[in-house]
Amino acid sequence: MPLTIRTLLPALAACAVSVSQAADLTIRVDNVQSGDGQVMVALYDGAGYLKQPLRTVHAPAAKGATTLVIQDLAPGAYAIAAYHDRNANDKLDANPMGMPLEPYAFGNDAEGRMGPPAFDAASVTVPAAGLAASVTLR
């Protein structure tokens, strides 16, 4: 069956709808203590929380605050995890007990008890128009 404008229009319309529903999530990471290394942010959906990030972004650390943008997200709930990778080794360094040695934060500045916070506590809801959120390293 040859491709014609009639057969392509529905596909093009579907693409336009999905692109128009893509949102950007801007995350400001506050309390960056130095310009060493990089700031890393991982975004999780409910199913993969702290197991498999949906998206990751990083940027050179800027003392004070570092801003990162995750583009083209479907509207919905996402948990944020961030850390300052001071030695730029692409991992959150931890002691033998598993306690982080580098500053970290979760969405909504959520804190866990004896471990990371629950997905609901660390998640933000991204609307179709996008969202700006901030977290504070500790």
C-alpha positions as CSV (number, residue, x, y, z in Angstrom):
1,M,0.0,0.0,0.0
2,P,1.6,3.3,-1.0
3,L,2.0,6.0,1.5
4,T,-0.2,8.9,0.8
5,I,-1.1,12.1,2.5
6,R,-4.3,10.5,3.7
7,T,-2.4,7.6,5.4
8,L,0.2,9.9,6.9
9,L,-2.1,12.5,8.4
10,P,-3.3,10.4,11.4
11,A,0.3,9.4,12.2
12,L,1.5,13.1,12.0
13,A,-1.4,14.2,14.2
14,A,-0.5,11.6,16.8
15,C,3.1,12.8,16.9
16,A,1.9,16.4,17.3
17,V,-0.2,15.5,20.3
18,S,2.6,13.6,22.0
19,V,5.1,16.4,21.4
20,S,2.7,19.0,22.7
21,Q,2.3,17.0,25.9
22,A,6.0,16.8,26.6
23,A,7.1,18.8,29.6
24,D,10.4,20.1,31.0
25,L,11.4,19.6,34.6
26,T,13.9,22.2,35.8
27,I,15.6,21.2,39.0
28,R,17.7,23.7,41.1
29,V,20.1,21.9,43.4
30,D,20.9,24.2,46.4
31,N,23.7,24.2,49.0
32,V,26.4,23.0,46.6
33,Q,29.5,23.6,48.8
34,S,32.1,23.9,46.0
35,G,32.6,24.0,42.3
36,D,34.4,20.6,42.3
37,G,33.1,17.7,40.4
38,Q,29.5,17.6,39.1
39,V,25.9,17.5,40.3
40,M,24.0,14.4,39.3
41,V,20.2,14.1,39.2
42,A,18.2,10.9,38.7
43,L,14.5,10.8,37.9
44,Y,12.4,7.8,38.8
45,D,8.9,6.6,38.1
46,G,7.0,4.6,40.7
47,A,8.0,1.2,39.3
48,G,11.7,1.7,39.2
49,Y,12.2,3.9,42.2
50,L,15.9,3.8,43.3
51,K,16.4,0.8,41.1
52,Q,16.4,2.0,37.5
53,P,16.3,5.7,36.8
54,L,14.0,6.8,34.1
55,R,16.4,9.7,33.2
56,T,19.7,11.0,34.5
57,V,21.3,14.4,33.9
58,H,24.5,16.0,35.2
59,A,26.2,19.4,35.1
60,P,29.4,20.9,36.4
61,A,29.0,21.9,40.0
62,A,28.5,25.5,40.7
63,K,29.1,26.7,44.2
64,G,25.8,27.7,45.7
65,A,23.3,26.3,43.2
66,T,23.4,24.2,40.1
67,T,20.4,24.1,37.7
68,L,19.6,21.1,35.5
69,V,16.8,20.5,33.0
70,I,15.2,17.2,32.1
71,Q,13.3,17.7,28.8
72,D,10.4,16.0,27.1
73,L,8.7,14.2,30.0
74,A,5.2,12.9,29.9
75,P,3.1,14.6,32.6
76,G,3.0,12.6,35.8
77,A,4.6,11.8,39.1
78,Y,8.4,11.5,39.3
79,A,10.8,11.1,42.3
80,I,14.0,13.1,42.3
81,A,17.3,12.0,43.7
82,A,20.4,14.3,43.5
83,Y,23.9,14.3,44.8
84,H,27.1,16.3,44.5
85,D,29.7,14.0,42.9
86,R,32.6,16.0,44.3
87,N,35.3,13.7,42.9
88,A,33.5,13.2,39.5
89,N,33.7,9.4,39.7
90,D,30.1,9.0,38.5
91,K,28.9,7.4,41.7
92,L,27.6,8.4,45.1
93,D,30.5,7.4,47.4
94,A,29.5,5.6,50.6
95,N,31.1,4.2,53.7
96,P,31.3,0.5,54.4
97,M,27.9,0.7,56.1
98,G,26.3,2.2,53.0
99,M,26.0,5.8,54.4
100,P,26.6,8.4,51.7
101,L,29.9,10.3,52.0
102,E,28.9,13.0,49.4
103,P,26.0,15.5,49.8
104,Y,22.6,14.2,48.5
105,A,19.0,15.3,48.4
106,F,15.6,13.9,47.4
107,G,12.6,15.7,45.9
108,N,10.6,17.9,48.3
109,D,13.7,17.7,50.5
110,A,12.2,14.4,51.8
111,E,14.2,12.5,54.4
112,G,13.9,8.8,55.1
113,R,14.2,7.0,58.4
114,M,16.9,4.4,58.3
115,G,17.1,4.6,54.6
116,P,15.8,6.6,51.6
117,P,12.4,8.3,51.7
118,A,9.4,6.6,50.1
119,F,8.5,7.4,46.4
120,D,5.5,9.5,47.4
121,A,7.6,11.7,49.7
122,A,10.3,12.3,47.1
123,S,8.1,12.8,44.1
124,V,6.8,15.8,42.3
125,T,3.9,16.0,39.8
126,V,5.0,17.4,36.5
127,P,2.1,19.0,34.6
128,A,2.0,19.3,30.8
129,A,3.2,22.9,31.1
130,G,6.4,21.8,32.9
131,L,7.6,22.4,36.5
132,A,10.5,24.1,38.4
133,A,11.5,22.3,41.6
134,S,14.4,22.7,44.0
135,V,16.2,20.4,46.4
136,T,18.8,21.2,49.1
137,L,21.9,19.0,49.5
138,R,22.7,17.8,53.0
